[in-house]
Amino acid sequence: MPSTTPPLLVVEDDDIVRMLIVDVLEELGYTVVEAENAAAALKVIADPGQALALLMTDYGLPDMTGKQLAEKALQIRPSLPVLFASGYADNIPVPQGMHLIGKPFSIDQLRDKVQSIL
């Protein structure tokens, strides 16, 4: 099923964490587009030629919060599912209709969360 899914956009400012998430998602059969910050992510989101199935973003980015990024993304793509990843999952208010996964997470947890959203 994942191979027919449009790409997932992963936004994570930590290069190593981003690489690990991308590797896991690709192992699970997903195509991934990556961005190191919100500005780069918004360029991808604003590209009408770029299909996206999911926005997975770190909650704490250097240029804005994941929540601010999600709000801007949904102005451009109102139906884009959003998954926040955070090491502080217990302290984050997740807006209605959005999802959260706590870091660190296992491959199985990430797989199950992404599948349940898509």
C-alpha positions as CSV (number, residue, x, y, z in Angstrom):
1,M,0.0,0.0,0.0
2,P,2.7,2.6,0.9
3,S,4.2,2.6,-2.6
4,T,1.2,4.3,-4.2
5,T,1.0,6.9,-1.4
6,P,2.2,10.4,-2.3
7,P,5.4,11.4,-0.5
8,L,5.6,12.2,3.2
9,L,7.2,15.5,4.1
10,V,9.6,15.1,7.1
11,V,10.6,18.4,8.8
12,E,13.4,18.0,11.4
13,D,16.3,20.4,12.2
14,D,18.5,17.7,13.7
15,D,20.3,16.1,10.7
16,I,20.8,12.7,12.3
17,V,17.3,12.4,13.6
18,R,15.9,13.5,10.2
19,M,18.1,10.9,8.5
20,L,16.9,8.1,10.8
21,I,13.2,9.0,10.4
22,V,13.6,9.2,6.6
23,D,15.4,5.8,6.6
24,V,12.7,4.2,8.6
25,L,9.9,5.5,6.5
26,E,11.7,4.5,3.3
27,E,12.2,1.0,4.7
28,L,8.5,0.9,5.3
29,G,7.9,1.6,1.6
30,Y,7.1,5.4,1.7
31,T,8.6,8.0,-0.5
32,V,9.9,10.9,1.6
33,V,10.7,14.6,1.0
34,E,12.8,16.2,3.7
35,A,13.2,19.7,5.0
36,E,15.6,20.9,7.7
37,N,13.4,23.8,8.8
38,A,10.0,25.4,8.4
39,A,11.1,27.8,5.6
40,A,12.3,24.9,3.5
41,A,9.1,22.9,4.3
42,L,6.8,25.8,3.3
43,K,8.6,25.9,-0.1
44,V,7.7,22.2,-0.6
45,I,4.2,22.7,0.6
46,A,3.6,25.7,-1.6
47,D,4.8,23.8,-4.7
48,P,1.6,22.8,-6.6
49,G,3.5,20.1,-8.5
50,Q,4.5,18.3,-5.3
51,A,1.9,15.8,-4.0
52,L,2.1,15.2,-0.3
53,A,0.3,12.6,1.9
54,L,1.5,13.8,5.3
55,L,3.4,16.5,7.1
56,M,5.5,15.1,9.9
57,T,7.3,17.8,11.8
58,D,9.4,18.3,14.8
59,Y,7.5,20.5,17.3
60,G,10.6,22.5,18.1
61,L,12.1,24.0,15.0
62,P,14.6,26.9,14.9
63,D,12.6,29.2,12.8
64,M,9.0,28.6,14.1
65,T,7.2,26.0,16.1
66,G,5.7,22.9,14.5
67,K,2.3,24.2,15.3
68,Q,3.0,27.5,13.5
69,L,4.3,25.5,10.5
70,A,1.2,23.3,10.6
71,E,-1.1,26.3,10.6
72,K,0.7,27.8,7.6
73,A,0.7,24.5,5.8
74,L,-3.1,24.0,6.3
75,Q,-3.7,27.5,4.8
76,I,-2.1,26.2,1.7
77,R,-3.3,22.5,1.8
78,P,-6.3,22.3,4.1
79,S,-6.6,18.5,3.9
80,L,-2.9,17.7,4.6
81,P,-2.6,15.4,7.7
82,V,-0.2,16.7,10.3
83,L,1.9,14.5,12.7
84,F,4.0,16.3,15.3
85,A,7.1,14.5,16.7
86,S,8.4,15.7,20.1
87,G,10.5,14.7,23.0
88,Y,8.1,16.7,25.2
89,A,4.9,14.9,24.0
90,D,3.2,15.2,27.4
91,N,3.4,19.0,27.4
92,I,2.2,19.7,23.9
93,P,-1.4,20.8,23.1
94,V,-2.2,19.0,19.9
95,P,-4.7,21.0,17.8
96,Q,-7.9,19.2,16.8
97,G,-7.4,16.9,13.8
98,M,-3.6,16.7,14.2
99,H,-1.5,13.9,15.6
100,L,1.4,13.4,17.9
101,I,4.2,10.9,18.4
102,G,6.6,11.1,21.3
103,K,10.3,10.9,20.8
104,P,12.0,8.5,21.0
105,F,9.7,6.2,19.1
106,S,10.2,2.7,17.8
107,I,9.9,1.7,14.1
108,D,6.7,-0.1,15.0
109,Q,5.2,2.9,16.7
110,L,6.1,5.2,13.7
111,R,4.7,2.6,11.2
112,D,1.4,2.2,13.2
113,K,1.0,6.0,13.7
114,V,1.6,6.8,10.0
115,Q,-0.7,4.0,8.8
116,S,-3.5,5.1,11.2
117,I,-3.3,8.6,9.9
118,L,-3.2,7.7,6.2
